[in-house]
Each structure stands twice: as C-alpha cells, then as structure tokens.
Amino acid sequence: MDKNGNKYRIKMLEAAVKGDRGHLGGAFSCIEILMAVHAMMRKNDTFVLSKGHSAIALYAILNDLEGFCTDGSYLTEHPSGLVPGIKLTTGSLGHGIGIAAGIALAKQLNNEDGRTYVLVGDGECMEGSVYEAVMFAVLRKLDNLTIILDSNGIMSTQFFPSAIRYAKIFASIGCNLEEVDGHNLNALQDVLQKDNLGASPRFIVAHTVKGKGVSFMENNVLWHNGVPKGEQLETARKELQ
C-alpha cells in the first residue's frame, strides 16, 4: 500500500478536470482514511460514506473514475448505490450514522459477523440526527460500529475547529473514543485493528488537512469544491507527483 494517497489524489484531480466538477478539498483530506478502511474490510463488513460530497475519493479507491460527472454516468458528485461496491446513495448530511447504526444492529440481531464503518464530516456533526443516532448506538451497545470523523477543521466555506469539541461530546455520550493522524496510514491501520474494548461503538477522530497535498488548497476555505485551472492546475499536478 502507498504510504500516502497522492496516487489517488492525482487521479481525482484529473477526473475532476475532465468532468469540470468535484469537491476536491474534502476528498483530499479523507483519502488515507478510505485507503486504511478498505484495505482491512472483510466480506461481511459494510462501509457508508456519510460525507457524500467526497464521493470522488471513494470512486478512486474502488478504481472507478471513468466518466466522473459526465452525461449518463452513475459517478456523480455524491455516491450512488447504483455503482458496484457502494452500499447506498448518500449525501444528505446527518443521515449516515443512523443508517450505519441500523445496519450494525441488524448484524447483531441476525448473529452475523462483520463491522460497519461510517465516515462523517465535522460540519455534518452539527446535525441533531447525528447525536440521536450515536445515542441510539450507545444504548443498543453496537460494538460492531466504527464511526470515523474526517476532522479537517473546515465546515464548507468557514473554519470550524471541531476536533476538541467533538472528542469531548462523543466520549461523554459513551463512545469508545480514539484520536489519530488521518494522513498516517500506519497509525490509521493500528487504530482500526485494535480490539474494541467495551460494549459501545467506536468513534475515531482523524485529524486531517482539507486540500491535503496541494499547497494552495491546504486549509483553504475556497477549495471546498471547484476545479483548478491554468497555472494552479499545473502546480497541483506537479505537487502530487
């Protein structure tokens, strides 16, 4: 496995340029998380991308970027359940944890093996439905559920220092909390492979940088979405090599 996600970032960049659309900032921040999760997923595991605007990153992991955001393609800016390897359509923020909790509960009730992973964004965690779902998961002791927060500190187009606040909140609710460098594959794998101690869902705060890998995109609220052009495009290509 590559030690960083630049191989995927350059693929995402070129696909976004070709389709003239894409939310590259958040996709660049979460790519190592997706790499780590999908490298360890087993047959009965389930993954839900709740922060659906980062779908281009999931397509890259699934090796399917051809036709991104072109007429007639299923590869839209938010993930479609019509794409092989994607469990369900998401993108309406605040619903992913609830869906993932339902899947995890069904596995428990049916005595099925397999974990359920869900990736959420920090702006998304302002939705009340997130807290209802997490409290439900704690109440039902869903220790087969892993919630991962892509904590890049930017909510859409404004800075939002979420990590400390969310760590305290979700720990107080009763989640088994961990924090990790979201761009360090070895650290991500170590955390994901740990045994879940205690009958509660895991909540992993992954500290990331929005726009990671491209200097003018990094930690820049202007790159929530959009595609670089001209000199910026050439700079991005060079820096991701």
C-alpha positions in Angstrom: 0.0 0.0 0.0 1.2 3.5 -0.8 2.3 5.5 2.3 0.2 8.4 1.2 -2.8 9.0 -1.0 -1.1 11.1 -3.7 -1.6 8.3 -6.3 -5.3 8.7 -5.7 -5.2 12.5 -5.4 -3.8 12.9 -8.9 -6.4 10.5 -10.3 -9.1 12.5 -8.6 -7.7 15.8 -9.9 -7.6 14.6 -13.5 -11.2 13.1 -13.2 -12.5 16.4 -11.8 -10.7 18.4 -14.5 -12.3 16.2 -17.2 -15.8 16.4 -15.6 -15.3 20.0 -14.6 -16.8 19.3 -11.2 -15.7 18.0 -7.8 -15.3 18.6 -4.1 -11.6 18.1 -4.0 -10.8 19.7 -0.7 -12.7 17.2 1.5 -11.8 14.3 -0.8 -8.1 15.0 -0.5 -8.5 15.2 3.3 -10.1 11.8 3.7 -8.3 9.6 1.1 -5.9 7.9 3.5 -8.8 7.1 5.8 -10.6 5.4 2.9 -7.4 3.6 2.0 -7.0 2.2 5.5 -10.6 1.2 6.0 -10.9 -0.6 2.6 -7.6 -2.3 3.0 -8.9 -4.1 6.1 -12.5 -4.6 5.2 -13.7 -8.2 5.0 -16.5 -9.9 3.2 -19.2 -9.2 5.7 -18.1 -5.6 6.5 -20.1 -2.6 5.4 -18.9 0.9 4.6 -21.1 4.0 4.5 -19.7 7.3 3.2 -21.9 9.8 5.0 -20.0 12.9 3.8 -21.2 12.2 0.3 -19.6 15.2 -1.3 -16.3 13.3 -1.1 -17.6 10.6 -3.4 -14.8 11.1 -5.9 -12.4 9.7 -3.2 -14.5 6.6 -2.8 -14.6 6.1 -6.6 -10.8 6.4 -6.7 -10.5 3.7 -4.0 -12.9 1.5 -6.0 -10.8 2.1 -9.1 -13.7 3.6 -11.0 -13.3 7.2 -12.1 -14.0 6.9 -15.8 -16.8 9.2 -16.8 -17.0 11.1 -13.5 -19.7 13.8 -13.7 -20.3 13.3 -17.4 -23.7 12.8 -19.0 -25.2 9.4 -18.4 -22.6 8.4 -15.8 -23.6 7.0 -12.4 -20.4 8.5 -11.0 -22.0 11.7 -9.7 -20.7 14.2 -7.1 -22.5 12.3 -4.4 -22.3 8.5 -4.2 -24.9 6.4 -5.9 -25.9 2.9 -4.8 -26.0 2.0 -8.5 -22.2 2.0 -8.5 -20.8 -1.5 -7.8 -19.1 -1.6 -4.4 -21.2 1.2 -2.9 -23.9 0.1 -0.4 -26.3 3.0 -0.7 -26.8 6.5 -2.0 -25.8 9.3 0.5 -25.1 13.0 0.5 -28.0 14.4 2.6 -25.7 15.2 5.6 -26.6 13.9 9.0 -28.1 10.5 8.0 -25.1 8.3 7.5 -24.6 7.3 11.2 -28.3 6.5 11.6 -28.1 4.2 8.5 -24.9 2.6 9.7 -26.3 2.1 13.2 -29.3 0.3 11.6 -27.0 -2.0 9.6 -24.9 -2.7 12.7 -28.0 -3.5 14.7 -29.3 -5.9 12.0 -26.0 -7.7 12.0 -26.2 -8.1 15.8 -29.9 -9.3 15.7 -29.1 -11.8 13.0 -25.9 -13.0 14.8 -23.8 -12.0 11.7 -20.2 -11.3 11.7 -18.7 -8.1 10.2 -18.2 -4.5 11.2 -20.0 -1.4 9.9 -17.8 1.6 9.2 -19.1 5.1 8.6 -17.2 8.2 7.6 -18.6 11.6 8.6 -17.5 15.2 8.2 -17.1 17.8 11.0 -19.6 20.2 9.6 -22.1 17.4 9.3 -21.9 16.7 13.1 -23.8 19.9 13.7 -26.9 17.9 12.6 -29.1 16.8 15.5 -29.8 13.5 13.8 -26.1 12.6 14.3 -26.4 12.8 18.1 -29.7 10.8 18.1 -28.0 8.1 16.1 -24.9 8.0 18.3 -27.0 7.8 21.4 -29.1 5.0 19.9 -25.9 3.1 19.0 -24.6 3.5 22.6 -27.9 2.5 24.1 -28.0 -0.7 21.9 -24.3 -1.4 22.6 -23.4 -1.5 19.0 -19.7 -2.5 19.5 -19.6 -3.6 15.8 -20.0 0.0 14.6 -17.0 2.3 13.9 -17.6 6.0 13.3 -14.7 7.9 11.8 -14.7 11.7 11.8 -12.7 13.4 9.0 -11.8 16.3 11.2 -10.2 18.8 8.8 -11.4 21.9 10.7 -13.4 23.5 7.9 -17.1 23.3 7.6 -17.9 24.0 3.9 -16.6 27.5 3.5 -15.7 28.5 7.1 -13.2 27.4 9.6 -14.6 25.2 12.3 -12.2 23.9 15.0 -14.2 20.8 15.7 -11.8 18.1 17.0 -11.6 19.0 20.7 -15.3 19.8 21.0 -16.4 16.6 19.3 -13.9 14.4 21.2 -15.4 15.6 24.5 -19.0 15.3 23.3 -18.9 11.8 21.8 -16.8 10.5 24.7 -19.4 11.9 27.1 -22.2 10.2 25.2 -20.4 6.9 25.8 -18.4 6.1 22.6 -15.1 4.4 22.8 -13.0 7.4 21.6 -9.7 7.3 19.8 -7.7 10.1 18.0 -5.3 9.6 15.1 -3.4 11.4 12.4 -5.7 10.9 9.5 -2.9 11.1 6.9 -0.7 8.4 8.6 -1.6 5.1 7.1 0.3 3.0 9.7 -1.4 4.9 12.6 -4.8 4.6 11.0 -4.4 0.8 10.5 -3.1 0.4 14.0 -6.2 2.1 15.4 -8.7 0.3 13.2 -7.2 -3.1 14.0 -7.4 -2.6 17.8 -10.0 -4.7 19.6 -13.0 -2.6 20.6 -12.9 -2.6 24.4 -16.3 -2.2 25.9 -19.8 -2.6 24.6 -20.1 0.7 22.7 -19.5 2.0 19.2 -16.0 3.3 18.4 -15.6 6.9 17.5 -12.3 7.8 15.8 -11.3 11.4 15.4 -9.0 11.5 12.4 -7.1 14.8 12.3 -6.7 15.9 8.7 -6.0 18.8 6.4 -8.5 19.9 3.9 -7.0 20.0 0.4 -4.1 17.9 1.6 -1.2 17.5 -0.9 -1.7 20.8 -2.9 -0.2 23.9 -1.3 -2.8 26.4 -2.4 -5.7 24.1 -1.4 -4.4 23.1 2.0 -6.5 24.6 4.8 -8.1 27.0 2.4 -11.9 27.5 2.7 -12.1 28.4 -1.0 -11.4 24.8 -2.0 -14.4 23.1 -0.6 -15.3 22.5 -4.2 -14.2 23.6 -7.6 -11.5 22.6 -10.1 -8.1 24.3 -10.5 -7.3 25.7 -13.9 -4.3 27.2 -15.7 -1.2 27.7 -13.6 -3.0 26.4 -10.5 -3.7 23.1 -12.3 -0.1 22.7 -13.3 1.1 23.4 -9.8 -1.3 20.8 -8.4 -0.1 18.2 -10.9 3.5 18.9 -10.0 3.0 18.8 -6.3 1.1 15.5 -6.4 3.7 13.6 -8.4 
